[in-house]
Amino acid sequence: MIPTRPPTMVRSRSQLASAYAPHHPFTFEGGEGACITIPWGANRDAALKDITKRTIADQIQEYCEAWAVRARQGNGLRHTVALEQAVERSIISGDAVTVRYGDLVFQTPEAVGYVPFPLAFVCKRCELHRSCESLRTAINDFERFPAACPNGASGCANDWQQLDVVMAHWSGDLEPLTPAYRYWYSGQGGNPGVGEIRTITNCSSCSGSRFYLRRPPGSFAGWHFECVSCHTVRPVLQRDRRTLELLGPILQPGQAEQAFPAEINMEPISYRASAVHYIHGDRLLVFDEDRWLGLLAESRGQELGGFLATRYG
């Protein structure tokens, strides 16, 4: 849950268009306080001519179309790539990429909102993992953390470190680290084409609900969860929900874990050490009038050919 009026910060326009663009995770100076930026509706509308706005929309359309074509014509594909795996659903119309000019908002970057993210924590003394359901419940959730301590609430150090490592997917989705993980359930009969996403939250050995997060030195490959009660190890693993929704129905029963791991599985990434995603920018020529620019639209190819033949032979 995002507050209706989150705190804002003011940075230079170049910073707000890159390092602090909306949906970009960051940590404050000094490394304390992991947050994610969110759009701020109070920014002023950019003073752009309609022809400039249409040119920007056309470039976004071309970029998204090219990205979708590359994704659907990849090498060694074992299934049909859905458009939803390549671009946002909001710009899909039927089986085509359609960036609607009227859906875009052109703003002058002056401020951006931010909220704490991820809401996942580890005890600095015993490495117990805890998380909050949402920002709305964060205070109450945090007050209940000591009750889960293996040493009892009275013996809890109550010294929590916010994780700056997230589970990231190629689609752009980000989630906090959690011992719970998803899988595709195709029913008792194991019928392909039907099923649902289910989540395993408790320990598979003792049904315990509390886990340590062990973080040995080195790469994330060594990180793992450990059941507090029976010490059963669980790998740091999560599957992207939207990708699993798309690929789950085409998998054979029990195949979701092995068939397309590179497409379904998320990866742990520290956004203190590396960029989770990259902001794309572009340059364009600004025209004062739309006398001929409209002929460059994809739907007007014949008109453009006729104009060039008439004007230049």
PADO-8389 format. One record per atom (N, C-alpha, C): x, y, z; atom name. Coordinates in pm, whole numbers, plus 50000, padded with zeros to 5 digits. Layout:
! residues N
X	Y	Z	CA
...
! end
This chain:
! residues 313
50084	49882	50000	N
50000	50000	50000	CA
50088	50124	50000	C
50070	50212	49904	N
50149	50335	49893	CA
50070	50450	49954	C
50130	50529	50044	N
50058	50641	50104	CA
50013	50740	49999	C
49901	50810	50029	N
49847	50905	49932	CA
49940	51024	49912	C
50014	51061	50015	N
50110	51171	50002	CA
50245	51126	50058	C
50320	51055	49978	N
50451	51008	50025	CA
50547	51125	50038	C
50655	51110	50114	N
50756	51216	50119	CA
50819	51233	49981	C
50869	51352	49956	N
50932	51380	49827	CA
51074	51430	49849	C
51153	51421	49746	N
51287	51478	49749	CA
51311	51553	49619	C
51392	51656	49629	N
51422	51741	49515	CA
51567	51716	49473	C
51586	51684	49349	N
51718	51663	49292	CA
51724	51741	49161	C
51839	51740	49097	N
51851	51805	48967	CA
51767	51729	48865	C
51733	51797	48756	N
51651	51732	48655	CA
51720	51611	48595	C
51850	51620	48576	N
51921	51505	48519	CA
51920	51387	48614	C
51930	51413	48746	N
51924	51305	48843	CA
51785	51241	48846	C
51680	51326	48843	N
51544	51275	48848	CA
51508	51198	48721	C
51575	51227	48612	N
51548	51155	48487	CA
51633	51030	48473	C
51719	51004	48571	N
51806	50886	48561	CA
51809	50809	48693	C
51893	50851	48787	N
51914	50774	48910	CA
51791	50770	49000	C
51704	50872	48991	N
51587	50877	49078	CA
51458	50877	48997	C
51460	50817	48879	N
51338	50805	48801	CA
51240	50714	48874	C
51108	50730	48849	N
51009	50647	48920	CA
51035	50498	48907	C
51012	50427	49018	N
51027	50282	49029	CA
51174	50239	49031	C
51260	50331	49071	N
51403	50301	49080	CA
51442	50285	49227	C
51495	50169	49269	N
51539	50152	49408	CA
51669	50225	49434	C
51686	50272	49558	N
51808	50346	49593	CA
51826	50342	49744	C
51945	50377	49789	N
51972	50396	49931	CA
52020	50539	49950	C
51987	50595	50064	N
52032	50731	50093	CA
52182	50733	50120	C
52237	50854	50118	N
52379	50870	50146	CA
52411	50809	50282	C
52518	50733	50290	N
52554	50664	50411	CA
52505	50521	50414	C
52421	50485	50316	N
52379	50347	50302	CA
52262	50305	50389	C
52205	50395	50467	N
52093	50359	50553	CA
51963	50401	50488	C
51866	50312	50495	N
51735	50345	50441	CA
51721	50309	50296	C
51678	50186	50267	N
51655	50143	50130	CA
51513	50182	50090	C
51499	50247	49975	N
51370	50299	49931	CA
51352	50274	49781	C
51233	50305	49733	N
51205	50300	49591	CA
51128	50426	49554	C
51160	50485	49441	N
51093	50607	49399	CA
50958	50574	49336	C
50863	50666	49351	N
50731	50650	49293	CA
50693	50781	49224	C
50607	50776	49123	N
50570	50899	49050	CA
50511	51004	49143	C
50538	51129	49110	N
50488	51242	49188	CA
50404	51330	49096	C
50274	51331	49120	N
50182	51399	49029	CA
50185	51549	49033	C
50260	51608	49127	N
50261	51754	49140	CA
50362	51821	49048	C
50438	51745	48970	N
50530	51807	48876	CA
50453	51884	48769	C
50513	51992	48722	N
50448	52074	48621	CA
50446	52003	48486	C
50341	52028	48409	N
50337	51977	48272	CA
50447	52043	48189	C
50513	51963	48108	N
50620	52017	48024	CA
50560	52101	47912	C
50623	52214	47885	N
50576	52305	47780	CA
50627	52256	47645	C
50558	52161	47587	N
50597	52102	47460	CA
50486	52122	47358	C
50527	52140	47234	N
50430	52149	47126	CA
50373	52010	47097	C
50253	52008	47040	N
50191	51880	47008	CA
50277	51797	46913	C
50344	51862	46820	N
50427	51788	46725	CA
50544	51720	46797	C
50598	51787	46902	N
50707	51728	46980	CA
50656	51609	47061	C
50537	51624	47120	N
50480	51514	47197	CA
50454	51392	47108	C
50403	51418	46988	N
50375	51306	46897	CA
50505	51239	46853	C
50609	51319	46833	N
50738	51262	46794	CA
50793	51172	46905	C
50779	51216	47031	N
50825	51135	47144	CA
50744	51005	47151	C
50612	51017	47134	N
50526	50898	47137	CA
50562	50801	47025	C
50593	50855	46907	N
50631	50768	46795	CA
50761	50694	46824	C
50857	50763	46890	N
50984	50698	46921	CA
50965	50587	47025	C
50877	50613	47123	N
50848	50510	47222	CA
50780	50390	47155	C
50689	50419	47062	N
50621	50313	46988	CA
50722	50228	46912	C
50815	50292	46840	N
50915	50219	46763	CA
51005	50136	46854	C
51042	50193	46967	N
51130	50121	47059	CA
51061	49997	47113	C
50936	50012	47157	N
50862	49898	47214	CA
50834	49792	47108	C
50800	49836	46987	N
50775	49740	46879	CA
50901	49660	46848	C
51013	49728	46838	N
51139	49659	46807	CA
51176	49560	46917	C
51152	49598	47041	N
51181	49510	47153	CA
51093	49385	47146	C
50965	49403	47116	N
50873	49290	47109	CA
50911	49196	46994	C
50951	49252	46879	N
50989	49169	46765	CA
51112	49085	46800	C
51210	49146	46865	N
51330	49072	46904	CA
51296	48959	47000	C
51206	48986	47094	N
51170	48885	47193	CA
51098	48767	47128	C
51013	48795	47028	N
50931	48690	46969	CA
51004	48616	46857	C
51120	48664	46818	N
51198	48598	46714	CA
51332	48549	46767	C
51338	48519	46896	N
51462	48474	46957	CA
51507	48339	46905	C
51632	48308	46928	N
51687	48181	46884	CA
51655	48070	46983	C
51625	47953	46932	N
51605	47836	47017	CA
51481	47841	47103	C
51378	47912	47060	N
51256	47921	47141	CA
51183	47787	47144	C
51136	47750	47262	N
51063	47625	47278	CA
50914	47646	47297	C
50870	47768	47286	N
50728	47799	47298	CA
50704	47936	47235	C
50580	47965	47208	N
50544	48096	47153	CA
50558	48202	47261	C
50627	48308	47230	N
50649	48415	47327	CA
50529	48510	47322	C
50461	48523	47433	N
50348	48616	47442	CA
50398	48758	47450	C
50321	48851	47394	N
50359	48992	47400	CA
50378	49039	47543	C
50297	48982	47636	N
50307	49023	47776	CA
50442	48992	47836	C
50517	48901	47775	N
50651	48870	47825	CA
50755	48972	47779	C
50717	49053	47681	N
50814	49148	47624	CA
50784	49292	47662	C
50657	49331	47667	N
50620	49470	47694	CA
50506	49473	47794	C
50479	49592	47847	N
50372	49607	47944	CA
50235	49581	47881	C
50146	49523	47961	N
50013	49494	47911	CA
49938	49620	47872	C
49970	49732	47933	N
49897	49856	47907	CA
49917	49907	47764	C
50021	49860	47694	N
50044	49907	47558	CA
50019	49795	47457	C
49944	49694	47497	N
49909	49585	47407	CA
49763	49600	47365	C
49739	49599	47235	N
49604	49605	47181	CA
49589	49488	47083	C
49509	49389	47123	N
49501	49268	47041	CA
49633	49195	47043	C
49692	49180	46925	N
49823	49116	46915	CA
49927	49215	46863	C
49910	49342	46899	N
50000	49446	46850	CA
50039	49540	46964	C
50155	49601	46950	N
50202	49702	47045	CA
50145	49837	47002	C
50073	49902	47091	N
50011	50030	47059	CA
50034	50128	47173	C
50122	50224	47151	N
50146	50330	47249	CA
50052	50445	47216	C
49953	50466	47298	N
49853	50569	47273	CA
49905	50705	47319	C
49905	50798	47227	N
49956	50932	47255	CA
49882	50995	47373	C
49751	50973	47382	N
49672	51034	47488	CA
49696	50974	47625	C
49762	50857	47632	N
49790	50794	47761	CA
49919	50844	47825	C
49997	50919	47749	N
50126	50966	47799	CA
50110	51100	47871	C
50188	51120	47975	N
50190	51246	48049	CA
50331	51303	48039	C
50343	51424	47992	N
50473	51489	47973	CA
50495	51589	48087	C
50594	51562	48170	N
50618	51645	48287	CA
50761	51697	48291	C
50777	51807	48362	N
50910	51860	48391	CA
50957	51798	48522	C
51064	51718	48524	N
51107	51651	48648	CA
51161	51749	48750	C
51085	51769	48857	N
51127	51862	48963	CA
51132	51795	49100	C
51050	51694	49121	N
51048	51621	49248	CA
50998	51480	49223	C
51028	51392	49317	N
50983	51253	49306	CA
50948	51203	49445	C
50848	51116	49454	N
50814	51057	49582	CA
50894	50932	49607	C
50896	50887	49734	N
50969	50765	49767	CA
50906	50700	49889	C
50919	50568	49896	N
50870	50491	50011	CA
50973	50386	50046	C
50976	50337	50171	N
51071	50231	50208	CA
51046	50105	50127	C
51154	50045	50080	N
51146	49920	50004	CA
51286	49860	49995	C
51297	49728	50018	N
51193	49630	50051	CA
51162	49629	50200	C
51045	49581	50236	N
51005	49572	50376	CA
51043	49435	50431	C
51170	49401	50414	N
51226	49274	50463	CA
51346	49306	50552	C
51358	49233	50664	N
51458	49266	50764	CA
51523	49139	50817	C
51647	49155	50868	N
51721	49045	50927	CA
51778	49092	51060	C
51764	49009	51162	N
51820	49043	51293	CA
51973	49041	51284	C
52037	49146	51333	N
52182	49154	51326	CA
52251	49053	51415	C
52179	49001	51516	N
52242	48907	51608	CA
52220	48762	51566	C
52095	48722	51539	N
52069	48580	51511	CA
52034	48552	51366	C
52017	48656	51284	N
51987	48645	51141	CA
51845	48595	51113	C
51754	48614	51208	N
51613	48580	51184	CA
51557	48672	51077	C
51484	48614	50983	N
51423	48692	50875	CA
51280	48727	50911	C
51245	48854	50892	N
51108	48900	50914	CA
51071	48996	50801	C
50942	49010	50776	N
50897	49103	50672	CA
50764	49164	50712	C
50729	49273	50646	N
50602	49343	50669	CA
50510	49317	50551	C
50381	49307	50578	N
50284	49281	50474	CA
50273	49400	50378	C
50271	49521	50432	N
50256	49641	50350	CA
50298	49762	50432	C
50306	49878	50368	N
50339	49999	50441	CA
50232	50034	50543	C
50106	50003	50510	N
49997	50035	50602	CA
50010	49958	50734	C
50058	49834	50726	N
50068	49751	50846	CA
50210	49746	50903	C
50302	49822	50846	N
50444	49808	50880	CA
50471	49831	51028	C
50411	49933	51088	N
50439	49963	51229	CA
50394	49849	51318	C
50272	49799	51296	N
50223	49687	51377	CA
50304	49560	51353	C
50340	49536	51227	N
50421	49418	51196	CA
50556	49426	51267	C
50615	49543	51264	N
50748	49560	51323	CA
50743	49538	51474	C
50635	49581	51538	N
50623	49562	51683	CA
50612	49415	51720	C
50567	49329	51626	N
50554	49186	51653	CA
50680	49107	51622	C
50781	49170	51564	N
50904	49098	51530	CA
50966	49026	51651	C
50980	49092	51769	N
51046	49025	51882	CA
50975	48897	51926	C
50844	48888	51905	N
50771	48768	51948	CA
50815	48644	51872	C
50873	48661	51754	N
50919	48548	51673	CA
51063	48509	51703	C
51129	48583	51788	N
51271	48558	51815	CA
51291	48420	51878	C
51390	48342	51831	N
51418	48211	51892	CA
51455	48221	52039	C
51504	48337	52085	N
51541	48356	52225	CA
51426	48409	52309	C
51307	48418	52249	N
51193	48474	52320	CA
51190	48625	52310	C
51072	48682	52327	N
51057	48827	52313	CA
51144	48902	52413	C
51156	48849	52535	N
51236	48918	52637	CA
51385	48913	52607	C
51429	48808	52535	N
51572	48797	52503	CA
51608	48846	52365	C
51512	48904	52295	N
51537	48950	52158	CA
51624	49075	52158	C
51723	49077	52070	N
51809	49196	52057	CA
51732	49312	51996	C
51628	49282	51918	N
51544	49385	51853	CA
51630	49483	51775	C
51727	49429	51704	N
51820	49510	51625	CA
51811	49460	51481	C
51735	49529	51398	N
51699	49479	51266	CA
51766	49558	51156	C
51815	49486	51059	N
51879	49548	50942	CA
51788	49531	50820	C
51758	49642	50754	N
51676	49634	50633	CA
51760	49578	50518	C
51704	49481	50447	N
51776	49422	50335	CA
51775	49516	50216	C
51889	49528	50150	N
51895	49606	50026	CA
51915	49513	49907	C
51880	49387	49925	N
51883	49287	49818	CA
51740	49252	49782	C
51710	49252	49654	N
51576	49221	49606	CA
51581	49107	49507	C
51467	49044	49485	N
51452	48946	49379	CA
51404	49021	49255	C
51479	49012	49147	N
51449	49086	49025	CA
51424	48991	48910	C
51335	49033	48820	N
51306	48954	48701	CA
51333	49038	48578	C
51362	48970	48466	N
51393	49041	48342	CA
51278	49132	48298	C
51156	49099	48339	N
51041	49181	48302	CA
51040	49314	48374	C
51119	49328	48480	N
51123	49452	48555	CA
51059	49442	48692	C
50994	49330	48723	N
50930	49314	48854	CA
51035	49296	48963	C
51007	49356	49079	N
51095	49346	49195	CA
51014	49299	49315	C
51076	49216	49399	N
51011	49168	49520	CA
51114	49154	49631	C
51071	49166	49756	N
51163	49141	49868	CA
51204	48995	49875	C
51317	48967	49939	N
51358	48829	49965	CA
51262	48767	50066	C
51219	48646	50040	N
51128	48577	50129	CA
51150	48427	50118	C
51131	48351	50228	N
51142	48205	50219	CA
51023	48142	50148	C
50913	48216	50131	N
50797	48165	50058	CA
50827	48169	49908	C
50786	48065	49835	N
50807	48067	49691	CA
50689	48004	49619	C
50673	48045	49493	N
50557	48004	49413	CA
50590	47884	49325	C
50484	47812	49289	N
50497	47704	49192	CA
50365	47690	49119	C
50368	47621	49005	N
50247	47599	48925	CA
50185	47466	48962	C
50060	47470	49005	N
49988	47348	49044	CA
49885	47317	48937	C
49899	47200	48873	N
49811	47164	48763	CA
49699	47070	48804	C
49669	47063	48933	N
49557	46984	48981	CA
49594	46841	49013	C
49501	46772	49074	N
49526	46634	49116	CA
49555	46543	48997	C
49483	46565	48886	N
49505	46480	48769	CA
49625	46518	48688	C
49687	46635	48721	N
49804	46678	48646	CA
49773	46711	48502	C
49662	46784	48481	N
49621	46815	48343	CA
49692	46939	48292	C
49767	46928	48183	N
49829	47048	48125	CA
49722	47141	48071	C
49749	47269	48074	N
49654	47366	48023	CA
49565	47426	48130	C
49559	47362	48247	N
49480	47414	48358	CA
49567	47417	48482	C
49523	47492	48581	N
49599	47497	48704	CA
49597	47635	48766	C
49682	47653	48866	N
49687	47779	48938	CA
49822	47795	49005	C
49851	47917	49044	N
49975	47945	49117	CA
49950	47923	49266	C
50037	47847	49328	N
50030	47827	49472	CA
50162	47869	49536	C
50158	47893	49665	N
50276	47941	49736	CA
50305	47852	49856	C
50430	47811	49868	N
50475	47734	49984	CA
50538	47831	50083	C
50481	47840	50200	N
50530	47935	50300	CA
50602	47868	50416	C
50559	47749	50454	N
50616	47684	50571	CA
50726	47585	50533	C
50799	47541	50633	N
50906	47443	50613	CA
50846	47311	50564	C
50908	47251	50466	N
50859	47125	50410	CA
50881	47007	50504	C
50969	47022	50603	N
50999	46912	50695	CA
50916	46916	50823	C
50902	47036	50881	N
50833	47045	51010	CA
50719	47145	51011	C
50692	47208	50896	N
50585	47309	50883	CA
50611	47434	50965	C
50736	47454	51005	N
50769	47577	51076	CA
50755	47700	50986	C
50730	47814	51047	N
50706	47937	50970	CA
50814	48042	50990	C
50917	48008	51070	N
51025	48104	51095	CA
51154	48055	51031	C
51227	48148	50971	N
51350	48111	50900	CA
51461	48212	50931	C
51582	48158	50939	N
51701	48244	50940	CA
51739	48271	50794	C
51803	48384	50769	N
51864	48410	50639	CA
52015	48407	50657	C
52076	48301	50607	N
52221	48284	50621	CA
52289	48350	50502	C
52384	48437	50530	N
52452	48514	50426	CA
52604	48498	50436	C
52657	48382	50398	N
52803	48364	50404	CA
52872	48458	50306	C
52998	48490	50332	N
53072	48577	50239	CA
53079	48517	50100	C
53082	48604	50002	N
53089	48556	49864	CA
52964	48592	49787	C
52937	48516	49684	N
52826	48547	49595	CA
52693	48508	49660	C
52585	48552	49594	N
52451	48520	49642	CA
52421	48371	49633	C
52501	48297	49556	N
52477	48154	49543	CA
52487	48083	49678	C
52560	48142	49771	N
52575	48081	49903	CA
52465	48119	50001	C
52385	48218	49967	N
52278	48260	50057	CA
52169	48152	50062	C
52110	48133	50179	N
52001	48038	50192	CA
51921	48066	50318	C
51799	48018	50319	N
51716	48023	50439	CA
51732	47893	50517	C
51714	47903	50649	N
51726	47786	50736	CA
51612	47787	50837	C
51539	47677	50843	N
51426	47669	50935	CA
51474	47683	51080	C
51408	47767	51157	N
51447	47788	51296	CA
51427	47661	51378	C
51322	47584	51349	N
51288	47468	51432	CA
51373	47346	51401	C
51387	47310	51271	N
51456	47185	51237	CA
51582	47206	51154	C
51612	47332	51121	N
51735	47368	51048	CA
51740	47312	50906	C
51625	47279	50848	N
51620	47240	50708	CA
51653	47361	50621	C
51737	47340	50520	N
51782	47449	50434	CA
51685	47468	50318	C
51657	47591	50287	N
51573	47625	50171	CA
51648	47727	50087	C
51664	47703	49957	N
51738	47798	49874	CA
51664	47930	49858	C
51739	48034	49827	N
51678	48163	49794	CA
51623	48151	49653	C
51491	48135	49642	N
51429	48107	49513	CA
51294	48175	49506	C
51266	48237	49391	N
51134	48291	49365	CA
51107	48289	49216	C
50980	48273	49181	N
50940	48270	49040	CA
50852	48390	49012	C
50876	48455	48900	N
50799	48573	48863	CA
50653	48534	48842	C
50564	48606	48909	N
50423	48569	48905	CA
50364	48579	48765	C
50387	48690	48698	N
50326	48709	48566	CA
50379	48609	48464	C
50509	48579	48469	N
50566	48482	48376	CA
50514	48343	48405	C
50500	48309	48533	N
50448	48179	48569	CA
50302	48164	48526	C
50225	48273	48531	N
50086	48270	48483	CA
50080	48238	48334	C
50176	48292	48258	N
50176	48273	48113	CA
50229	48136	48072	C
50335	48091	48139	N
50399	47966	48098	CA
50344	47843	48170	C
50287	47863	48289	N
50236	47751	48365	CA
50141	47661	48287	C
50041	47718	48218	N
49944	47632	48148	CA
50004	47547	48035	C
50120	47584	47981	N
50175	47507	47869	CA
50276	47402	47915	C
50300	47396	48045	N
50397	47301	48097	CA
50331	47168	48131	C
50408	47064	48121	N
50363	46933	48166	CA
50364	46931	48319	C
50280	46848	48382	N
50277	46842	48528	CA
50415	46821	48588	C
50447	46905	48689	N
50574	46892	48758	CA
50692	46948	48682	C
50668	47016	48572	N
50777	47061	48487	CA
50814	47207	48511	C
50731	47279	48583	N
50750	47424	48597	CA
50886	47459	48658	C
50940	47369	48743	N
51065	47401	48811	CA
51187	47386	48720	C
51175	47303	48614	N
51293	47274	48532	CA
51282	47324	48388	C
51162	47348	48337	N
51146	47370	48193	CA
51208	47500	48145	C
51171	47611	48205	N
51217	47742	48158	CA
51270	47825	48275	C
51374	47777	48344	N
51419	47849	48464	CA
51466	47991	48435	C
51531	48013	48320	N
51582	48147	48291	CA
51470	48246	48268	C
51353	48198	48224	N
51241	48287	48200	CA
51156	48307	48324	C
51141	48202	48405	N
51050	48207	48519	CA
51119	48257	48645	C
51240	48213	48671	N
51305	48242	48798	CA
51351	48388	48808	C
51337	48443	48929	N
51391	48575	48960	CA
51533	48557	49014	C
51609	48666	49019	N
51747	48660	49066	CA
51769	48759	49178	C
51849	48722	49280	N
51881	48818	49386	CA
51983	48920	49336	C
51952	49047	49360	N
52041	49155	49316	CA
52050	49259	49428	C
52170	49303	49458	N
52191	49411	49553	CA
52190	49544	49477	C
52090	49627	49503	N
52088	49753	49429	CA
52175	49860	49496	C
52245	49822	49603	N
52350	49910	49654	CA
52475	49897	49568	C
52495	49774	49513	N
52618	49746	49438	CA
52601	49758	49288	C
52479	49740	49237	N
52461	49744	49092	CA
52321	49794	49060	C
52302	49836	48937	N
52173	49887	48893	CA
52077	49770	48870	C
51957	49781	48925	N
51856	49679	48902	CA
51802	49691	48760	C
51782	49813	48715	N
51743	49835	48576	CA
51802	49968	48530	C
51797	49990	48401	N
51859	50108	48342	CA
51753	50196	48278	C
51770	50325	48297	N
51678	50423	48239	CA
51719	50449	48094	C
51622	50446	48004	N
51649	50471	47863	CA
51611	50615	47827	C
51699	50678	47753	N
51671	50812	47704	CA
51701	50820	47555	C
51664	50929	47496	N
51688	50946	47353	CA
51690	51095	47320	C
51740	51127	47203	N
51740	51264	47153	CA
51652	51271	47029	C
51595	51387	47004	N
51511	51402	46886	CA
51523	51543	46833	C
51496	51557	46704	N
51492	51688	46640	CA
51357	51752	46670	C
51359	51878	46709	N
51237	51951	46741	CA
51198	52035	46621	C
51078	52011	46567	N
51027	52083	46451	CA
50923	52187	46494	C
50922	52296	46422	N
50826	52402	46452	CA
50689	52375	46393	C
50683	52298	46285	N
50555	52270	46221	CA
50552	52125	46172	C
50431	52078	46150	N
50410	51939	46113	CA
50373	51929	45964	C
50447	52002	45881	N
50409	52005	45740	CA
50436	51872	45672	C
50555	51813	45701	N
50590	51687	45636	CA
50617	51573	45735	C
50632	51605	45861	N
50671	51503	45958	CA
50569	51390	45967	C
50442	51421	45950	N
50339	51319	45958	CA
50354	51210	45855	C
50425	51239	45744	N
50444	51138	45641	CA
50536	51025	45687	C
50609	51046	45798	N
50700	50941	45848	CA
50626	50836	45930	C
50497	50857	45954	N
50420	50756	46028	CA
50415	50626	45949	C
50415	50512	46020	N
50421	50382	45954	CA
50300	50361	45862	C
50185	50415	45900	N
50063	50393	45823	CA
50058	50476	45694	C
50155	50566	45677	N
50151	50655	45561	CA
50269	50630	45467	C
50312	50506	45461	N
50428	50472	45378	CA
50406	50501	45231	C
50288	50472	45179	N
50261	50498	45037	CA
50263	50647	45007	C
50207	50727	45095	N
50208	50873	45074	CA
50350	50926	45074	C
50433	50874	45166	N
50572	50918	45171	CA
50643	50883	45041	C
50620	50761	44991	N
50683	50722	44865	CA
50639	50810	44750	C
50510	50845	44746	N
50460	50933	44641	CA
50519	51072	44650	C
50532	51124	44772	N
50590	51257	44791	CA
50736	51260	44745	C
50814	51159	44784	N
50955	51155	44746	CA
50970	51142	44594	C
50886	51060	44534	N
50894	51043	44388	CA
50860	51173	44316	C
50757	51243	44366	N
50715	51368	44302	CA
50819	51479	44322	C
50868	51491	44444	N
50959	51603	44475	CA
51100	51579	44421	C
51150	51456	44437	N
51289	51430	44403	CA
51308	51334	44286	C
51201	51288	44228	N
51212	51201	44111	CA
51255	51061	44146	C
! end
